[in-house]
C-alpha cells in the first residue's frame, strides 16, 4: 500500500469473521487516523464506529446506507451507495452465503433488501465463488440457457485467471437462483408448493440443497 503511495481512508466491516476483519487492527496501527465502521459484532475486531440499519457512512464523498443483512452471521450488514453495493458474505455472484448464525427465512429477507437497488448496481461481494455457484445452479436447472452460458463463460474466464467481480444486480437477477425463488416455474422445478407454506420456503429448499452439495464436496476432498 505504501509502495503505491496509497492512503487508506476507511474500512467498512460487514461481519466478524476473521477473513474480513483480520487486518483491521494492524492497519489502524500503521494509519492511526483510519476510520473503521462495522456492526456491533465487530467491536472487538477493530471497529471504531458501530453502525446499524438506517445509519449512513460518509466516505470520500460517498454516502453509504447501512443495511442489516443477517443470515451468514447474526449481525451481518451491507453498505450501499449508488452504484456500489458492498454485501460481504450475503449475496455472491450466482449464489448465497452460508447460514452460520441465522436461518433461511432471515437470509431470504436479507436477499429481498439487497434486490431493491437498480439493476445497474455493482454487486461487490467478498469472495470469488462465481464458478462454483454457477456449477450448482446448472445442476439445479440444467436446461436454463442463461445459466449454462454464463457457467461456460466464467469457466473459461477463471481458466485464464480472470475475475468475475463485481457483477451487476440486473445480471444476477437472471443467473442467481436465490434471486429467482419467487418464480413459479422455478418453484415447480424444486417441487415446492408455495400455496401451503411460507414465501421463503423455496429459498430454504434451495439453500439446503447447496449445503448438502458443500458437505459432499468436503467429504470428497
WOURLIN-V226393 format. One record per backbone hydrogen bond with DSSP energy under -1.0 kcal/mol. CO is the residue of the C=O (numbers start at 1). NH is the residue of the N-H. E is the energy in kcal/mol with one decimal. If there is no record, write none. Layout:
BEGIN
co,nh,e
CO,NH,E
CO,NH,E
END
This chain:
BEGIN
co,nh,e
1,6,-2.2
2,5,-1.3
9,35,-1.8
11,37,-2.9
14,77,-2.2
17,20,-2.2
17,21,-1.1
18,22,-2.5
21,24,-1.8
23,27,-2.2
24,28,-2.0
25,29,-1.7
26,30,-1.5
27,31,-2.8
31,34,-2.2
35,11,-2.3
36,48,-2.2
36,49,-2.5
37,13,-3.1
38,51,-2.1
39,42,-2.3
40,43,-2.0
42,45,-1.5
42,47,-1.9
49,38,-1.8
52,55,-2.4
55,66,-2.6
57,64,-3.4
59,62,-2.3
62,59,-2.8
64,57,-2.6
65,80,-2.2
66,54,-2.6
67,78,-2.7
71,102,-1.1
73,71,-1.9
76,69,-2.4
78,67,-2.8
79,86,-2.9
80,65,-3.3
81,84,-3.2
83,122,-4.2
84,81,-2.6
85,124,-3.1
86,79,-2.3
87,90,-2.2
88,126,-2.0
90,97,-2.7
92,95,-1.6
95,92,-1.8
98,100,-1.2
103,107,-1.9
104,108,-2.5
105,109,-1.7
106,110,-2.0
107,111,-2.5
108,112,-2.0
109,113,-1.8
110,114,-2.2
111,115,-1.1
113,116,-1.6
118,121,-1.9
119,170,-2.5
121,169,-2.3
122,85,-2.4
123,167,-1.5
127,129,-1.5
129,133,-2.5
130,134,-2.6
131,135,-1.9
132,136,-1.8
133,137,-2.3
134,138,-2.6
135,139,-1.3
136,140,-1.6
137,141,-2.8
141,144,-1.7
144,148,-2.5
145,149,-2.0
146,150,-2.1
147,151,-2.7
148,152,-1.9
149,153,-2.1
150,154,-2.8
151,155,-2.2
152,156,-2.2
153,157,-2.2
154,158,-2.9
155,159,-1.5
157,162,-2.7
158,161,-1.9
167,123,-3.8
168,172,-2.1
169,173,-1.8
171,174,-1.5
171,175,-1.4
172,176,-2.8
176,179,-1.9
177,180,-1.6
180,183,-1.8
183,187,-2.2
184,188,-2.1
185,189,-1.8
186,190,-1.4
187,192,-2.9
188,191,-1.2
193,196,-1.4
198,201,-1.6
200,204,-2.1
201,205,-2.6
202,206,-2.4
203,207,-2.6
204,208,-2.2
205,209,-2.0
206,210,-2.1
207,211,-2.3
208,212,-2.2
209,213,-1.9
210,214,-2.3
211,215,-2.3
212,216,-2.3
213,217,-2.4
214,218,-2.0
215,219,-2.0
216,220,-2.4
217,221,-2.1
END
